[in-house]
Structure formats: C-alpha cells, structure tokens
Amino acid sequence: MRLASRVTLGLLLCVIPSVLCAETLSVRPSLELSERYDSNVLNAPHHQEKSDFVTRLTPKLSAALFTLGTKVSLAGGFDAEYFSDHNELNRSGMTKNVDLSSAEPLRVTSQLSLRPTARYIESRDAVRRNALTQSVVPGLAPAETQVTARTGTRDYSGSLNGTYAATANFDLGLGIAAARKSYFDGGPSLIGSNNYSSDGSASYKLSPNLSTGVYGSANYDEFDNKVDTRVFSTGLSGRYRFTESSTLEVRAGMTFIRSDDLPSRLRKPSGRIEYSEKIRDFTASLRGSIDYATGSFGSETKREDITLRLSDRFAADWSWDTSGAWQTNRSLAVPIREDLMSVQWSAGLHYQVAEYARLNLTGELFRQWNNGAIGTDLYRESALLGFDIASNFPVF
C-alpha cells in the first residue's frame, strides 16, 4: 500500500491543479461485444493446446480533460468472458484496467511542463495482460511478457516526469516512477516485485532540429523473495527532428548493477532508440531498448525489447492498425539462469458503421520460447470479430 499511496499522491499533486484550470471535460461510455476463437485458452505448453470459442463483453468509461495545453485521459473497464467448452473459466472480471495519460506534457508555466502517467491492470489471462502493457510507462522498463499456465496478476505503475526550460537552448529533466507486480489465484510460484526509479537529464539544443545531452538514473528493486537490487545508469542522449511530425530519440550508456544474489557488481551496456512519425491519419512508432529490470524469476533481468506500431485511416469509414513486439528476458542470478524469448503480433481492420458504432476484425499471435525451469514453449493464436458502440457526452 505504501507504493500505491506514493504514486497516487504524486499524481494528484499534478492532476488537481489541471482540473482547476480545465477548459473542457467530456466523458465517453462504450461497450464492446465480440466473439473470439482462441487456440490455447489454458496457456498450455506447445502441442498440448486446447482451443475454444470465447464471448467477451467489455464495458468502458473514459474521461477527457482539456487543460494546460493538452488532453488528459482517464479510462477504465473490465472484460467479462464466457467460454463455449471450458465453462470453469467463465468470469465477469477476467481483466480489469485503469489508465491515466496525457497526449502531451502539461504546460504548468512557460518554462515548466509535467507529464503524469498511471496504470492498474488485474488479469487472469497473461496474453490479454500483455496486450494492455505494450505501451511503456515513462521512466520504467517495458513490462515483462512472461506467459505461464493461467494465474492472476496485478500490475500497478505510475510516473511523473518534468522538463524545465532553463534557457532557450538548455533543458533540465527530472522524473520519478514506481511499479508493483504481484501474482495470485493459483498457477506457478512466480515472484512479485517492487521497483522505485528516478531519472535526471540535461539537454542542449545545438540547432533547431538537433539536441544532445547527458542522463542518469537510479533504481531500487525489491523482490518478494527478499532479494534487493540497486541499479545505476548514465550515458549520452540525443534527439533529432526530421520534420514537424517525425522524431528520432536515442540514449546510450552503461548500467551498474549490485544485487544480493550476485557475487560482484556488474557493468553492462544499456540504452534505447525510438522513432515516431505522424502524417495526417497515418502514425508509426518503432522502439528498441536494453534494460535491467525486475523479472518474475525473482532476480534482476536483462530485458531486450523491440516494438513496432502502425495505424492509418485509408477511407472515410475504414481504418487499420498493427503492432508487433519481440522481447528476451535473461536472469542475471547465479548459478541458475533463466532465458525466455517471446514474439507477439496483432492486426485489426475497422469499419465505422455509424457515428456511434464500429465493426472490428482482429487477429493475434503469441509465441514463447523457454530455456529454463519457469516458463514453457507456448503458442497461441486468436481471431476476433467484435462490435462496439460509444458516444461522447460533454460535461462542460
């Protein structure tokens, strides 16, 4: 509860002034009904899959607050799933999630901007949980995509990042973040963890399009098996804007790791690269990273992650989107090492039937390879046909 209290307090200190300065507020209730074919509803090892047809009902409620030069969104919902053959899996709260995000940093003053982010996910289906955690919480490593036999997970995460424009060409950045992951409701004995993170940076604009600087971060990781880890990173950063709608950001440096289950301090390379572009209705983002973060193995983990997202509206009523992610998790603990690699991909086609109604066709694929004692080789694919209705209601 201490972790949740700290994150909540920090976000409230940022969001409450935003509400007081709000320009407009609207709410958007929505309801999605879908039928899905799932090739592996039990998350069983490869060649032991059991398939089923699943009916999913997903009510959601979101609020959009336009304030301080950007849009702040708060959204929450849950999945009710009903299985054709495996009735023992029927549950009205298979997955629950709440998200707080902002489209752009909040302009508190002409020099200071803040960006709050928070996420809560409770799920009894790891593949569904992975789909909801693909977007990265600033200041934290990408979420682990470990999939095992069905078990319950709870993920709490939040961050508050600020930028201060000291001069026209010199910016200072500071951020804090925290996360908690725990396991419940059966399944294998995976190990939960807490993560506390802080980040500082200084950046100088060499030209209207090019900035360069330095960064440093400190992380303290607590595992439920009483192992503690301290992680420090430092390096160089760069940002280049090709056009008003396309940007490349890079961080490269070294990470120093000291843990209760390591015989000596480790020094490892780390960093990330991210490219984003938006041209009218087309958006694209590509991100790659090497991080050292908490893992379900109960020890510090080297996490390599690559994600790609594309979306476009190619006609007045038609749109599509696709995303793919590749991730490896390698435990640093000795003498036992775990090695897990996964690939997940999804693609969707959407037709706007009416102003408040949309038809969705989505395909998903997940593949996992394991070299250790915790996970398994796993394959899962699904196809979903759904229909959702939603409408905006202005409050003021």
PEZIVEN-V568077 format. One record per pair of residues at least 24 apart in sequence whose C-alpha atoms are under 8 Angstrom apart, sorted by the first residue. I is the first residue (numbers start at 1). GAP is how many residues later the second one is. Records with the same first field share a line. If there is no record, write none. Layout:
I->GAP / GAP
//
This chain:
3->175 / 176 / 177
4->152
7->150 / 151 / 152 / 170 / 171
10->150
11->105 / 106 / 107 / 148 / 149
14->100 / 102
15->101
18->49 / 50
19->46 / 48
21->46 / 47
22->43 / 44 / 45 / 46
23->42 / 43 / 44 / 373
24->41 / 42 / 43 / 370 / 371 / 372
25->38 / 39 / 40 / 41 / 369 / 370 / 371
26->37 / 38 / 39 / 366 / 367 / 368 / 369 / 370
27->34 / 35 / 36 / 37 / 365 / 366 / 367 / 368
28->33 / 34 / 35 / 362 / 363 / 364 / 365
29->30 / 31 / 32 / 33 / 361 / 362 / 363
30->29 / 30 / 31 / 358 / 359 / 360 / 361
31->26 / 27 / 28 / 29 / 357 / 358 / 359
32->24 / 25 / 26 / 27 / 354 / 355 / 356 / 357
33->24 / 25 / 353 / 354 / 355
34->350 / 351 / 352 / 353
35->349 / 350 / 351
36->346 / 347 / 348 / 349
37->345 / 346 / 347
38->342 / 343 / 344 / 345
39->341 / 342 / 343
40->339 / 340 / 341
42->107 / 108
43->104 / 105 / 106 / 107 / 335 / 337
44->104 / 105 / 334
45->331 / 332 / 333 / 334
46->330 / 331 / 332 / 333
52->31 / 32 / 33 / 34
53->30 / 31 / 32
54->27 / 28 / 29 / 30
55->26 / 27 / 28
56->24 / 25 / 26
57->24
67->39
68->38 / 39 / 40
69->37 / 38
70->32 / 33 / 34 / 35 / 36 / 37
71->31 / 32 / 33
72->28 / 29 / 30 / 31
73->26 / 27 / 28 / 29
74->24 / 25 / 26 / 27
75->24 / 25
94->29 / 30 / 31
95->26 / 27 / 28 / 29 / 30 / 33 / 34
96->24 / 25 / 26 / 27
97->24 / 25
111->52 / 53 / 54 / 55
112->50 / 51 / 52 / 53
113->49 / 50 / 51
114->46 / 47 / 48 / 49
115->45 / 46 / 47
116->42 / 43 / 44 / 45
117->41 / 42 / 43
118->38 / 39 / 40 / 41
119->36 / 37 / 38 / 39
120->34 / 35 / 36 / 37
121->32 / 33 / 34 / 35
122->30 / 31 / 32 / 33
123->29 / 30 / 31
124->26 / 27 / 28 / 29
125->25 / 26 / 27
126->24 / 25 / 27
127->239
138->39
139->36 / 37 / 38 / 58 / 59 / 60
140->37 / 38 / 57
141->150 / 151 / 152
142->163
144->151 / 185
145->182 / 197
146->150 / 194 / 196 / 229
147->221 / 228
148->39 / 40 / 227 / 228
149->38 / 39
150->36 / 37
151->32 / 33 / 34 / 35 / 36 / 37
152->31 / 32 / 33 / 34 / 35
153->28 / 29 / 30 / 31
154->26 / 27 / 28 / 29 / 30
155->24 / 25 / 26 / 27
156->24 / 25
169->35 / 36 / 37
170->32 / 33 / 34 / 35
171->31 / 32 / 33
172->28 / 29 / 30 / 31
173->26 / 27 / 28 / 29
174->24 / 25 / 26 / 27
175->24 / 25
190->106 / 107 / 108
191->32 / 33 / 34 / 104 / 105 / 106 / 107
192->31 / 32 / 104 / 106
193->28 / 29 / 30 / 31 / 101 / 102 / 103 / 105
194->27 / 28 / 29 / 100
195->24 / 25 / 26 / 27 / 99
196->24 / 25
203->34
209->30 / 31 / 32 / 33
210->28 / 29 / 30 / 31
211->27 / 28 / 29
212->24 / 25 / 26 / 27
213->24 / 25
221->72 / 73
223->71 / 75 / 76
224->74
225->73
227->32 / 33 / 34 / 71 / 72
228->31 / 32
229->28 / 29 / 30 / 31 / 71
230->27 / 28 / 29
231->24 / 25 / 26 / 27 / 61
232->24 / 25
233->37
245->31 / 32 / 33 / 34
246->29 / 30 / 31 / 32
247->28 / 29 / 30
248->25 / 26 / 27 / 28
249->24 / 25 / 26
250->24
255->37
259->41
261->38 / 72 / 73
262->70 / 71 / 72
281->30 / 31 / 32
282->28 / 29 / 30 / 31
283->26 / 27 / 28 / 29
284->24 / 25 / 26 / 27
285->24 / 25
295->34 / 36
297->34 / 41 / 77
299->32 / 33 / 34
300->31 / 32 / 33
301->28 / 29 / 30 / 31
302->26 / 27 / 28 / 29 / 30
303->24 / 25 / 26 / 27
304->24 / 25
317->34 / 35 / 36
318->31 / 32 / 33 / 34
319->30 / 31 / 32
320->27 / 28 / 29 / 30
321->26 / 27 / 28
322->24 / 25 / 26
323->24
337->35
338->33 / 34 / 35 / 36
339->31 / 32 / 33
340->28 / 29 / 30 / 31 / 32 / 35
341->27 / 28 / 29
342->24 / 25 / 26 / 27
343->24 / 25
356->33 / 34 / 35
357->30 / 31 / 32 / 33
358->29 / 30 / 31
359->26 / 27 / 28 / 29
360->24 / 25 / 26 / 27 / 28
361->24 / 25
//
